[in-house]
Amino acid sequence: KRQRNIPQGRPLPLPRLLSSLDNAQLQSIILGLTERHPQLLGEVQSLAPRPTITSSISVLHRLEAAVREAFPYGGDPAGDYAYNRVRPCLNELLSALMDYTPHFLPPHEPHFDTSLSFLDEATHIIHRLPNWSNPLHNISKRQAYEEMCGAWISVFRDAIGKSSGVGLVRGGWVEKVEQHNEVAGGRLGSVVEYLRGEVGWLRAVEQQQEQQGG
């Protein structure tokens, strides 16, 4: 009789092994490899697809949802107990926000409309951050607004250099920043002042032309 081939155990092929892992496991493996072999870091970064606004905001929204879910049931939602429960998730959200924002700033991001669309969404997230009874616990939100001010001005400066501000005025970005500043209680005032000083005249011309055309 012909002897049967008896299969022997063997590890999964790498593509099949990777397909069975979830995102957290893949991330852990890649980070572990780059920590052991720092020379791989640049190669991994060059091979990874560039994050989009959609994918980046999706991550931030997921972290924002974790903040909401961390609040305890009942009690004072602005008190110290709630803050201590929420703080780890809140810090994770703020850390991610500060990591993603420079990715969408010039010169790394050459298209100012992409930069501004991200900043618009990111600023909305900051608006929704919790407010606490203890003023010390609100420092991180104030700092987030300060960081966002610098980011907005950086993009506006780049956009004005490329298009003299025409795209900003016609895109309604002056009005959008003014609305953000109102919601933020004036914390984006430096951005509004900068933008009015740079493109205020152009905005007035556009409005006059609209009135004459109407």
N, C-alpha and C positions, 0 to 999 in steps of 0.2 A: 504494500500500500504506500501511496505517496504521503509523506509526512506533512501535516498541516503546519502552516506558518503561525506561530504563536506570537501575537503582538506583545510588545514590551512598552512599559510606560515611558513617557518622555515629556519634557516641558512643552507648553504651548508655544507655537511660533509667535514671535514678537508682535506682529500686527493683530493676531487674535487675542493675545494677552492684553494689549493696550485697549482693544475694543471692549473688554470686560470691565474696565476700570471707570469709576465716575470722575467728575471734574476735580473733586478734592484730592483723590488718590493720585491722579495725573499731576496735579500741581505740586503735591508733596514730593513725588519722584523727581520732577524736573528741578525743583528748588534744592533738593538734596544733592543732585548731580552737580549743579552749579556751585554749591557750597564746597563740595569735595574737589571740584575741578573748575576753578574760577575762569580759566581760559575758555570755557564753553559759554560763558555768559553772553558775550558779544554775538556768538553764532546763533544761540537760541533767540536772542532779540531780533536778529536779522531774518530768521526763518518764521517767526511768529507773525500772523496777519496783523496789520495795523488796526487797533481798536477803532470802531466807528462811534458816532454819537449815540446811535441806538443801543449798541452793546454796552457802552460805558454808562449811559443813563440807566439802563436796565440793572446793572450791578448796583448803582447808587440807590435805585428805588427798592431793591431787595434789602439792602442794608437799612434803608429808612423804615421799611416794614418791620424789620427786626427791632428797631427802636420802639415803635408803637407797641409791639407785642410784649416788650420787656416791662411795660408799666404794670404795677400791681393792681389787683382788683380792689376798688374801694380806697379810702384814705384820701389824703391831699395829693393830687397829681403834680403839684408844684413844690412839694415838701422835700425834706432831706432823704426820707426813706425811699421815695420814688426815684429821686436822683441817683442814689446809690445802686438801685436796681437797674437803672437805665444806662448809667455811665459807661460800662464796657461797650455796649452796642453803639452808644453815641460816639465814643472815641473812635471806634472802627469806621463809622460813617464819615466822620470828619477827616480821618487819615486818608481814606479812599478819595474823598473829595479833593484834598490837597495834592494827591498823587495824580489824579486824572486831569486836573485843571492845566498844569504846565504842558501836558501832552497836546492840548488844543490851542496853545499860544504861539505867536510868531517868535522866531522863524521856523520852529518845528512844524507848525501848521501854516501853510502858505495862503490858504483861502480864508479871508476874514469873515465871510458869511458863515462858514463852518464854525469858526471860533465863536462868533457871536451867538449862534444857535445853541452851542453847548453852554455858554455862560448864562444864557437866558434860562435854560432848564436848571442849571446848578444853583442859580440865585433863588429860584422858586423853592428848591430844597432847603436852602438856608432860611428862607422865610418861615418854613414849617417846622424848624427846629424848636424844641420845647423851650419855654421860658420858666425860670425857676424863682422861687421866693428869695433865696439867698443870692445876692448880687454876685458873689464870687463864682457861683456855678454858671453864670451867664457870660463869663469872660470868653469862653471858647466860641460862643456864637458871635460875640463882638469881633473877635479875631478873624473869624471866618468871613465876616463882612469886609473887614479891612483887607484881607487877602484878595477878596473878589473885586474890591475897588481897584487895586493895582492891576488885576487881570483885565478888567474892562478897559482901563486907560491904555494898557499895553496894546490891546487889539485896535482900539480906536486910533491910536497914534499911527499904527501900521496902515490901517485902512485909509486914513487921511493922506498919508504919504503916497499911496497908490492911486487914489481916485479923487483927491481933494475933498473928500467927504460927501460926494454926490450919492454914492451907494448907501451911505448911512442915513442921509436925509430921506431919500426915496424909499428906503427900506423901513422907515418908521422907527429907527433905533433911538432917536432922540426921545420920542414919546415913550417907548418901552422902558428906557432907563429912568425917565421921570416917574413912571408908574412904580417901578421897582423901588425907587428912593422913597416914594410915599408909603409903600407897604413896610419898608424897612425903618420908618421913623426918622428919615433924614440921614441914615448911615452911609448912603451912597451919594451924598451931596457933593463930594469932591469930583465924582465922575460926571455928574450933571453940570457942574460949573466948568469943568474942562471941555466937555462937549459943546456947551453953549458958546464958550469962548472961541472954539475952533471953527464951528460950522453954523453958528447962530445967524450970521449974515446970509449964508446959503439957504438956510431954512426960511428966512424971511423972503428971499427972492422966490423960492419955490411956492410959498403961500400966496405971494402977490400974483404970480403967474396963474395959479389955480383960480384965484378970484376973478382975474381979468378974463380967463378962459370960460368961467361959469357965467 
